[in-house]
């Protein structure tokens, strides 16, 4: 579908070569980028100020539809007046998200094609719109698509191949829907366990977030984000969004530059180095300055220091929040001026054209220089060319016959299994016998929505009308696995209220084993805020009542956050953390419960025991001081990286290439891991480094490498790691990365080794 008028087309589609390559070396990619910039500049030089400003406007799909923005719709009908006003008169350059409900791929292509046709035929230059969407765990707003486990599950797998494969399939299914731009991955380092969006992140560790984010970016964009099966990634939220001091969404943060550079920035830096093309700004304020107006953050740090070449977009209506909530501007016009001057390139203004109207006036009156607008539009055009939409805006030259394929569903289940984390298995209760009579109870026991969480067909993920047919809940998956006559279900409770406990207890007395499925109601953003991290009291009451029957009890937790279970943990013989495992989560959990699969997940965050002790694993030693001035104050329910298996693994013979290295050397190490149990299993091998003394108080340990191995009973393997000078560095008092001479300790499993780093 060619979108540009012929007289423009010839200016930048050169006969000398093809714009998009399936793969390229760095010099070739650099040369390709030069051509793309030439094409972007060719278009930019033809544009009027009004056309430029329009490219900076990102509008919501409901603003183009008949009826009020938030009206419920069972069909989508464009309002020709709204479409003309926003896409033709104001020339909005991009559109995002959905109407109210998920569309089939062919419906997405139909609606997006209609919008592209308007832009092609009714605007002077015919620059195609860039369509974006929140595909948080698969193409979740496309009906029938594969809905994967959320990012927190992927982190728990400690397997970067899963992150890459999820992103690959997601991109394929987005392109099948004519959507080339995804607001993912989340690269926030989630440092507060109450934060409602922790499940959308890769957890609390900087290195895990960096590595998983890089793998997801590779799977989504590859070397050619304009290919028929690749998409543009928009990483979010820059910066500090997941470091809320009170655990609430969009809360302000007070952070030192040292902390920002050492903990929060590395995932974004790695993504930028790897070719990230879009970044979404945090909705919060950092050190009193809303991120959307922070020139030092957006322009000096991101664009200049990190060398980010793509464009920067606001989050949903966040320009308005500058004057309605943050109170740093008196009106919308002033807020727009502040954000654009800070370096914002595109405004996600879902409702109307006000951003474009105000920005046009600001430029005409000399309050925003045209050079700032040109820089923003050049970046946007650069990404549009990289996306492939100038060549084919709806990707209708391809058949997407692998959409929601059986292979993808099978992988989805495997990914969920690999993330499930076994936290307790007293007296080897698990796996359960398939001959047992089982009671499944609890709010998450018979719900697809709880398994999928937020961003699942709808924003909140709570609407059952759009659940995919044929997907199994935990209850129905167990029925299928061991037979309907061997399992019964009782609701037990609702999320925070609804007492059906007596019925559940009565059924428990007739069962051999109880599977109590507790968890969190699907939600995201502000609706996911909570005031108490404890598992809701009514759900704990259910577990306590069930335990009084004396029947063996397995606790299955379907939740994004680590809800405190201190009082009920002793009552369960088995505890499984399922996180939010997606559409195949029910089948995956059943397979783990009954031994068809061996769990291998490990916690990607610290699981707290008390509300007053919400620490991360990489805390300072001084944090561990207890009331007796000893070092016994760190007592979480479960530590970061904890996870059991149905088999056992031994770590032996940690060997270093040297016990003393210089600054320019790398350090190699080898360790043997053996499966000493009776069943095959996978083990995530985590390498931690401790800097014993430094000029800035060092963390007690930091994760530096991880890998995953699969071993048969009795099988052993040697694993090799290598650390370089970058791994020994930290941010010093001058906020510079340095390495200092001194002793370091490496820990892998129960093995430790010490070495000296010299000048």
C-alpha positions, 0 to 999 in steps of 0.5 A: 500500500503506497502512501506518498504522492509520486512527486514526493516519493521520488525524492527519497526512495532512491534507486541505488538500494533497498532501505530495509535489510534483513540483517546488517553489520554495524558499518552497513547499519550506519550507512543505512541510517545515513540514507534514512536520515536523508529521506527524513530530511527530504520530507522535513524540508517540504513540510509546513509548520502546521504539518510538522506540529501535527507529526508531534500529536499522538491521538487516541482512537476513540477520539476518531469514533462516533460518540463520547470518548469513553462511551461503551461500543460494541462496534467501531464507527468512525466519525468523519468530522472528527477524522477530518479535523484530527487527521486532515486539518491538524494532521496528527501523525500517530494514533494509539490504542483501541476503542473498547474491545479487542479486534480481530487481525482483519478488523485492525487492518480494515480500520487502520487502512481506512485511516491511512487512506484518509491521510494518503488522499486528503493531506498534502504530503500523505505521510502515513500515521504510526499506529501504536498500542500497549501489547504488554504480554502478547498482542493483548488487544487483538482478539485470539492472539497469544497472551503470554505470561507477564514480564515478571514471569519472564524474569522469574524464568531467568531465561532470556530466550523466553523474553526474545521469543515472546517479543518475536511472536508478539511482533508477528501478531501485531503486524498481522493486525497492521500495528507496527509500534508497541509501548513495551518493554517496561524497563523500570527497575521495580524497587517497591513491592507495593507498586501495582505495575511490578508485574509489568516489570522484570523485577527489582534487579538492574542486571535482570531488567537490562538483560531481559529488556535487551532480549525483548528488544532483540526479539521485537525489532531485530536488525530490521524493525520494518520487516513484516514480523517486527515492530518498533519498541517504545521502552518505558518509563524514563525514569524512576517510575518504578522507584516510588517511595510509597508504592503508589502509581505515578508517585514522586521520587526523591533519588540521588544521582548516584542511585539513578545512574547505578540502579535505574539508568543501565537498562535504558542505556543498554537498550539505547545502545542496542538500537531502541527507537522510542522512549516513553517518559515517566508520569512521575516527578523526580526530585521535585521536577516532573519528568516531562519537563526535565531538560536535564533528564530528557535532553542532556542525559537521554539524548546527548549523553546516551546518544538516543536517536529515536523520539520521546513520547509522553504518557497518556495525557501527561501534559495535562497533568503538569497543570492539573496535578503537578502544579508546575504550569498554570495552563495547558499552553504553558505545560506544552511549552515546558515539555517541548523545550525539555525535549519531548518530541511527541505528545500522547494527547488522546482526546483532541488537537489542543496540543497541536493548536497550542504548539503552533501558536507557541512557535509562531510567537517565538516562545518555542524555536522552530529548531526544536520542532524540526529536531522532534519531527526529524526523529519521528520521521526517522522512526517512521522510515525505520518502521516500514510504513512508508512502503506498506502501512498495513502490511497486507502483502503478507499472509500471517498464517501462524497467528495464534498457532498451535506452536505458539500456544505450546510455547506459551504454556512452556514459558509459563511452566518455566516461570512458576516458582516453588517456594515450599514443599514440606515432606515432598507433598508435591507433586500431588498424586493423580489419584487424589481427591482434590478441592480447588478453592479461592478467588483465583481458582476458576478465573482466566482473568486472574491468570492474565491480569491487567492489559488483557483484551481490555485495559483492566483485564477484568471484563469476562466477556472478552475471555478467549474460549477454550482456555483453562482455569486452574480448576478446569485444567486439573479436571482435564488432567486427573478427571472431573470426578476427582476434583471439585471447586468452591469459590471460598471468597471474593478478592477482598470480601464475599464469605463462602468459607463454610462451603469450602470447608465442608468440601475440604473435609471430603477431599484428600488435598486442598489447592487454595488459589489466592491472589490479586484482582486484575488491574493496572496503573492507579486502580492497582494501588493498594494501602496494605501489602498483606494478602487480603484478610478474607483470603487469609481467613479462608486458608486458616479455616481450610487448615483446621480440617487437617487436610494437606494444603497447597497454596497457589498464589496468582499475583503480580506483587509479593503479598505478605503471607506471614500468618498463613505460610506455616499452614501450607505444606506446599506453596507455589508462586504463579505470578500472572502466567497468562492464557495457558497459566491454568494448564501450566499450574496443573502440570506443575502441581501433578508432576507433569512438569518440574518447576524451575522459576526463581523469585525476581524480587525479594518477598517481604515478611513484614510491611515495615521491612520492604528491602531489596536484596542488594541493600547495604550491610548497614541495613541489616543492623538489628535491635541488638546491633547485630547483623540479623535484621534482614529476614524476608519471607523469601530472598531474591533468586529463591526457588525450589525444584522437585529434584535437587542440584549440587554446586561444586568446584568453583574455580577462578582463572586467577586470585588476582587480576589487574584492571584491564583483565577479565576474570574467568570462572568455572563451576560444576552443577549436578542433578542429584535428584531423581527427576530431570529439571532445570536450574537457574545458575546465578552469580553474585559479586560482593565488593568488600570495601569501596569509597561508596558503601557497596551493596551486600551483593549484586547479580552479575551473571545468570544462565539456565541449564537442564539436567537429567538425574545424575547428570553434571555440567560445567558452567563458565562465566566471565567478568570484565572491568565493567562488572567491578565498577560502581558510581563514585562520589563524583557520579562517575563509573569507576573500579577501585582496587580491593578484594571481591567475593564471588558466590554461585549457589553455596560456593564462594571464591575471593580475588583481588583487583589491582591497579 
